[in-house]
Structures are given as structure tokens and as C-alpha cells.
Amino acid sequence: MCNMTFEETGGDNSSDRMETVAIALEEVLSSALPQGCITAGVYEAAKSLNADPDNVVLCLLTTDDEEDVALQIHFTLIQAFCCENDINILRVSNMRRLAEILGGVKPGGEPVDLHCVLVTNPQSSLWKDPALSKVTRFCRESRCLDQWVPVINLPDR
């Protein structure tokens, strides 16, 4: 159910709200990484979504390669799957910052595909993270405004 006031849906607080969500997203990624709760790469994400969609709590798709038609087709399919399975989705701009947060290089120097990143629950228990709650609430509120895949800009640090 969507019970939001005008002030909550936009207006003067909109840029502050986006910055708060971007910071919360960075916290989610930073805490998920050492727990092994990050799946990076379009194909790896598709395999993970197919194997255990109930374990995925957030899907991130980058906005940096919008001219790549094949990638956009993959994104459309991933978005449809996530919507069908009630998985929160965000489009993220600033892939360079995303790579900084996630250490975007494999051992051996090969870059990691960060076009699609999944955040999953740790196997040990359900993850209760206040930052994840903020991001989840933002996604829910965005859907109430018919923004099914909101865009977040990760600010440079």
C-alpha cells in the first residue's frame, strides 16, 4: 500500500533522499561483500536468479553502457524476472564508483563484469541490515510512484 505525502514523493527533499539512498546502497554493498553475498556479472546473475531467486534481496543494473543492445536485452529479461519474483531493482550510474566499492578486479588483474550485481541473503540467517531496509523502502516507494526501476547515482568519494 502506498500512503505517502507530497513531501515524501519529491519536492525539496528529493536530492537529499537520493543521496541518503546512495549512501545506504554503498553500506549494503560494503557489508555484503565480505559475507560473500555479492554475485557480479550478467551471466552469473542469471544463473543465480535461476537457481535460487528467493535468496536474492537486490538487483543492480548499471546505466553506463546503454548503447549496447545485447546488454539491454539481457537487462530487460533480468528486470522482468526480478519483477515477477518481487526482487528489488535499481539502475546505478557511475560504474567506476561501483568498481571501487566492490573491488572490481579479479585475481590476475582481469576486470569484473559489474553490469549486473545481485545482493543475496547470507546462508546462515536472514540479514537484518538497516541500510538494506532503507534501500528496500526506497524501491517500494518508487514503485508506488510508477518508477519500477529507479536510477541511483553513486557519488564519487
Disulfide bonds with the S-S distance in Angstrom:
Cys2-Cys144 1.56
